[in-house]
Amino acid sequence: MLQFLRKHKKYAPLLFFIGGFIFDTLTLGRMDRTYDLVVLCSHMTTLTITLYLFNLADDGKWKNTLLERIESYFPLAIQFFFGGLSSAYVIYFSRSVSISKTASFFVILVALLFANEFLKKRISNKYLQFSIYFFISFTFFAFMIPVLLREMGHFIFICSGLVSLGITLTLIITIYKKSPSTRAEIHLGKLITLIISIYLCINLFYHFKLIPPVPLALQTGIVAHNVSVKNNTYMVTYEEKKPYIFWRDHRSKFVRSDNKPVYIFSSIFAPTALKKSIIHRWQWYDDVKKSWITYDNISFNITGGRNEGYRGYTYKNNVKAGLWRVQVITQEELVLGIIEFEIIMDSNEAPKRLVKKAF
């Protein structure tokens, strides 16, 4: 194995990057599953240890030890774990039906995932190294702590950030004290200021509701003509979209007839035993005011554990023609997804491609 890596050293970082992504894509399922928890915790723990070993290698700390033989591969291992963890976050975040409001944070994750390949020549830069580590660590604990405590909210998010900040600063200070080469390369105050700045930026993202409410994920969101429940099965009748539209299930133009209610059906993944109140916020676009007008906030409670997501629906009778959207949000008004559609009231038009699907 070592001979193969030496022979193909030029392509090794790319192979490790692709390997980490493929491994997570094929193996990770749901974030509260024991296997997923073990993989993510192993990745995070091993990344932390490898960063420690790598930063002390320049000082000859591992000479005449078994670690000396593999210390040249520490950067590859760091890239593998950076790639593995960031790809896991991309996989989990991408499962939401709509990430329109939280797209900026999702783009950062995707950019980090692919930028990892281009960091191979800069991975020794300690400012960059620890900045990426802190961002990945913060995201890790934002996932992990709600799953373990079976609770989420502002306080839990703040705690996640403080735990990550504490671990990162402890690692930096420990390496700084034990490594003369690190002390010569970095200014400790500058690095700590950089880490704290990233911490504040992530909290600003959360404050302005630009971060998805992990570990919740909107799996299905449909505007429907009817929803009925029988024997714990939800039967949803809706207009099917055209085959080439892959990003949603329903047709965006909703043809309403006979003053029947308009239904919104959603299924939301939540970790086992996590309980949360979810809100369907019904909004209509006012062409005169050029703004969205909120008509209703209808809430219901969910309990996590079901693989296909906790199912629920709301409906409205008092609607008008025009553009509508239903925001699926938490009590803290963090956006899980947005279901957009246009209501058409025309006696000459009938619903097209009506289907009935069981959820």
N, C-alpha and C positions, 0 to 999 in steps of 0.2 A: 504493500500500500504506500509506504513512504517513498519507495523507488518510483512508483507511478506518479506521485505528486511532484517529485523532483524533476522528472522528465517533462511533465506538462505544467510546470510552475507558472507559466504565462497565463494559462487558462484556469488555474486552480481557484482564484477568487470567484470567477463567474460560475464555475461548477459548484462551489460551496453555496453561493447565493441561490442558484436555481434549485439545488438540493434542499435547502432550507424551506423554500417556498413550496416545492412539490410535496415534501414530507408533510407540511402542515395542511395543505389542501386535501391530501388523500386521507389523513388520519384524524383531523379535528372535526368534531361534530357539534356538540353543544357545550357551552362554557362551564356548566355545572356538573358535567360528567366526570367521573373519577379519573378516567384516562386523560382527558383534556387538562384537568387541574394538575395532574402529575407531570405532564409534558411541559406545560407553561411554567410551573414552579421549578422544574429541572432546568429548563432553558435559562430562567432568570438567575437561579443560584449558580449555575455553571458559568454564565456570562460574568457575574460578579467576581468569582474566583479567578477566571481567566484574565480579567482586567488587572487584578492584583498581581498575578504572576507575570504578566506581560510588562507592566510598568516597573517591576523590580529586576527584570532580566538584564537591562542595560547596565545595571550596577554589578553584574556578575554574581548575583545572589544564588543562582542555581548551578554554578560550576561544580563539577565533580558530583553531581546528583543525577538521578534518572530524568529530571525535568530538563536538563541541559540538552538532551537529545531531541526534544520536541519543542523547544522554546521558539524555533523559527516558524512554527506553525500556529503560534498564539494569535497572530493577526487574522489568519484564516478562520480560526475558531470564533474569534470575536465577530467577524463578518457573518459567519453561519448563524450565530445566535441573534445578532442584530436583525438579519434577514428573516429568521424563523419567527421571532417575536412580532416584528412589524407586519409580516404576512398574516400571522394569526389575527392581529387586530383588524387588518383590512378585511379578512374573511368574515369576522364577526360583525363589523360595522356595515358591510355591504349587504347584509341580510334584511335591512329595512326596506320597505316598499318605496319610500320617498325620503331622500336625504337632502332635499332642496335647501332647507335652512341651515343644515349642519354640513353642507358640502365642503366648506372651507377647511374644517378640521379633518374631514375624510381625505381631502386632497393632500394635506400635510402628511397623513399616514402613507398614502400611495407614493408621494414624492420621496419620503424616507425609505420606503421599500426599494424603489428603483435606484435612488441615489447611493444606496449601500454598495452597489457594484462599482460606482465611480469613486468611492472613498478609499480604495485599496492603497493609493499612494499617500493618503493623508490620515490614515487610521492611527499613525503614531503621534499626530497632533493632539495633545492632551486636552486642549480647550474643546476641540470638536468631539473628541472621544467621550469626554464626561458629559458634554451637553446632550449628545444623542442618548447616552446611558440614562441620564435623568429623565428625558422625555419618555423613553421606553418604560422606565421604572414607574413613572407617574401613571402612565396608561395601564400598566400591569396591575397596580394596586387599585386603580379606579374600577377595574374589572373584578379583581379577586376579593376585595374586602366586602362588597355587597353580596357576592355569592356566598361567602363563608358566614356572614352575619345574618343573611336572609333579610336584609333591610337596605334601603337606599334613600338618598335625599341630600340636601345641602351639607348637613353635618358630616355625613359619611364621606362625601366627596372631599371636604376639607381635611378630614382625618387621613384619607388616602394620600392626599398631597403632602401632608406633614410627615407621614411614615416614609414616603419616597424621598422627601427632602432630607430627613434624618439619616437614612441609609446611605444616600449619595454623598452627603457631607462627611459622614464617618469614613467612608471608603477613600474619599479624596484626602482627608487629613491623615489617615493611616498611611497611605502611600507617600504623601508629602514628607512625613516624619522619617520613614524608613528608606527613602530613595533620594540620594544626593543628586542624581541626574534629573529627577523630577523637580527638585528645589531650584536647580540651575535653569530649567526650561520654562517654568511658569511662575507667575506672580499669584500667590495664594488668594489674596484679596480680590484680584481681578477675576479669577476663576469662580470664587464664591459669589461675587456680584453677578456674574453671567448666569449661574445656576438659579439664583434667587429671581433674576429677571425672567427667566423661562417659567419659573413657578408662578410669578405674578401674571404673566401673559396667559397661561393656561387657565388660571382662575378668572381672568377677564373674559376669556372665551366662554367659560361656564356661566358667568354672571349675565352675559348677553345672549345666553341660550344657543350658543354656536357649537356645543358639544352634544352629541346624542346621549340620551339618558341610559348609558350602559348600566347593568347588563340586559336591559329590556330591548326588544327588537320587534318592530312591526313586520309580520310575515305576510299577511294578506290584508288588502283594503279594497273593498268593492262597493260601488253604488248599485243598489239592487231594487227590483220591483216588488219583491216579497222575501221575507225571511220567516221561516217557521221552525219550531223545535219539537222533535219527537224522539223519545228514547235516547236522549242525549246526543242526537244528531241534528245539526243545523242544515236545513234545506234552503239554499239561496238561489233565487231566480233573478237573472240579470241578462243584460244585452251583451253578447260576446263581442270582443274586439276583433279586428281583422287579423289574419294570421301573421302578417309581418310586424305587428306591434307586439313586441316581446316584454316591454317594461310594465305592463299592467294586464289585468284579466278582463276588465269591463270596457265597454264602449264609452268614450268620453261624452258623447251626446246622449242625454237621457230623455227619451220621449215619454212625457207624462200624459196619461189619459184617465178620464172619469174621476178626476180629483183624488186619485188614490195616493196613499203615503209614499214618500221617498225614503228608502232604507239605506243605512250605511252599516256594512258588516266588516268587522275587523277581527283578526286573530293575532295575538301578541305573545311572543315568547318571553317567559320569565323563568328564572332558576327555581328549582324545587322549593316549595314552602314560602317563597317570597310573595307577600301580599301588597297590592298597590291599587290606588284609585286612579282610573283612567278617564279622561274627558274627551268627548267628541264635540269640538267647537265648530258649529255651523256658521258659515259666513257667505254673504252674497256681495257681489261686486257692483258698486254703485257707479254707473257710467258718468253721472253728473258730477259727483264729488271726487271721482277717480280714486276711490279707496274701498277697502273691504269693510263691510258692516257686519258685526256679530249679531246673530239672531238668537242663538241658543248655546248654552254650555250644558251638555247632558253627560252625567258621570255614571260610572259603574265600577265595581271592584273586581279585580282579577286575582287569581291565585296561581302561582307558577308550578311547573312540573310536567305539563303536557307537552310532548315533543312537537306537535303541530301548532302549538300556541293556544292561549286561553281565548275562547271565542266570545264575542259579544256584539250587540247591534243597538243602534238607535234609529229613530225615524221621525219625520216631520210631515204634518199635513198642510201646514200653512207655509207654502212656498210660492215663489213667483218665478217667471221665466228669466233666464240670464245665466251668467257665470256663477258657479258655486264652488266652494271648497270646504272640506271638513278636516280640520287639524286634529290629529290624534296626539294628545298631550298628557303629561303627568300633572299632578297637583301643583308642582313647582313651575308648570308651563314650559317644560322641556319638550321639544317636538320629537315625537316618534316617527311621524310621517304625515303627509298631506294627500288627501284624496280629492282630486279636482274633476269637475264635470260641468256640463252645460245643460240646463233644463229647458226643454222645448215643449211649448204648449200649442200644438197645431192639430186640429181635428182631421186634417188631411194626411197626417203622418202617423205611422204605427211603429211600435218597437220592432227592431230588427234582430234576427238571430238570437231569440230568447233561449236560454239554456237553464237547466236546473241542476245544481251541483251540491253534493253532500259534503259537509265539513265536520 
